[in-house]
Amino acid sequence: MSMTENYRGRIGLEDFLGRSKGGSLLLLGNPEYFTKEEIARFLQRLGSELSEEDGGVPVAVIEGRRMGPADEMVSERLYGEGVPHFRIAELERLMSEKLGEREVLMSLKLGYDRDRILRLLENEYLSDELFLKLLSLWRWESKELMEGESDARILTALLKRFLNAGNYESDIYYSPVSLLRLIRESDRSDLLDALCFWPEFTFRQQRGRSVGLHEALASSPALGEKGIETLRRRRERAVDLALAGNPALSQDRIEEFLARRDSVLDRRLAANPSIGDAHFRELLSRGEAVVETLLQRQRIDQGRLGAIVEALGWDGIPQSLAENERVAPEVFGELLSRSEGAFRQRLLENPSIPREALGEILESRMPEEMLALAGNEAMEGEALRQVREWAREEPEELRERIESALAGNPSTPVEILEELYASGREELMEALAANPGTPMEILHQLKLDFRYYPIVSHNPAFVERANFEMGMR
């Protein structure tokens, strides 16, 4: 069977080259990711040669990019003679797979070749691992990410490789701000660690605030230990603050930050979900502002509740603890049994209120407690129905307050929302217009009223539905 017959049976280029050693391959047009010299050396290692002139009959034709009319004529003639044709993409993919990583990195470290690094980084067939290693060799010449042409091409190559864009978002590959999105969305520690070696770039955001590249990286929970160490050595204030709140921070790193006895760093640590019990106890002694954050953001179990009572006493516990959605059920129950006034009211408004505590509260029929439950998004439909039925027999002022809370609660059953809409009361219409749980039919009716249109237009459920209907999602 001839080579042409094999090719027309879809033989791959690698197999073809293995069987046709000693032959000459004609390159028409231009390559993209490798120079002609690099292609010639690659083919020589496989026992073949590269030709750019139409002389004799080659064993195969490689169709490159940007072929001119003369190249097209030669290609058509040789195809008619039965000469196999391959596209340059198949050759460049094969060359990329066969690249010796150690050899490439060593040669570029010994002699910096900016053009070659640029071509390699734009090579879509290169492995992610080699791409990230090459990225660390790139020497930035611009102060802004998209300022210089070569630097802009590097950023675009990075975004195209690692950022998942939607059907209508292809333009984001050419915006420097998209790097922030990549950092926030990526779960690849190797990518984030590699970016830590980049020079500092500043991103201007809304309301005049700016954020640095290193600060954004320091905030990513996917950041690896290598990246954390690289950023820590920079000793930049904004970076240290971001690292202190990063859940990827190890206990040893947390210990280092605590040793600085910096009140601002301490508040960031107090919000870090990775701190251990010993660090929790230490932060309880670091001042009112730190304790406020600590009790609002940290997981609270029986052991930590004991530490809180020991440090502050029951009467000294701030209301921020009642707002904490990470309180263990048994701790929540104990807090309810010991609390009163504003602290208890905050507990009842807490979305993490355990189900077992609801029965007792519903049976108590205390007006302010029932009002708090009416607005709690964690309530199940049946509990909210009980609140609604109870409110029917209550004085008008209390009933209307409970109805307003139910109208704004996304967890309120649809039949109650429909009943409240039918009342026509203005304060209920405003609450319904802002409620993402309001049926779409009601929202469409409310948007026709100029008083509620601005509210409906910012309702996240309505906006999502409108975008879907316009084909934007």
Secondary structure, 3 states (H helix, E strand, C coil): CCHHHHHHCCCCHHHHHHHCCCCEEEEECECCCCCHHHHHHHHHHCCCEEECCCCCCCCEEEECECCCHHHHHHHHHHHHCCCCEEEHHHHHHHHHHCCCHHHHHHHHHHCCCHHHHHHHHCCCCCCHHHHHHHHCCCCCCCCCCCCCHHHHHHHHHHHHHHCCCCCCCHHHHHCCCHHHHHHHHCCCHHHHHHHCCCCCCEEECHHHCEEEHHHHHHCCCCCCHHHHHHHHCCCCHHHHHHHHCCCCCCHHHHHHHHHCCCHHHHHHHHCCCCCCHHHHHHHCCCCHHHHHHHHHHCCECHHHHHHHHHHHCHHHCCHHHHHCCCECHHHHHHHHHHCCHHHHHHHHHCCCCCHHHHHHHHHHCCHHHHHHHHCCCCCCHHHHHHHHHHHCCCCHHHHHHHHHHHHCCCCCCHHHHHHHHHHCCHHHHHHHHHCCCCCHHHHHHHCCCCCCHHHHCCCHHHHHHHHHHCCCC
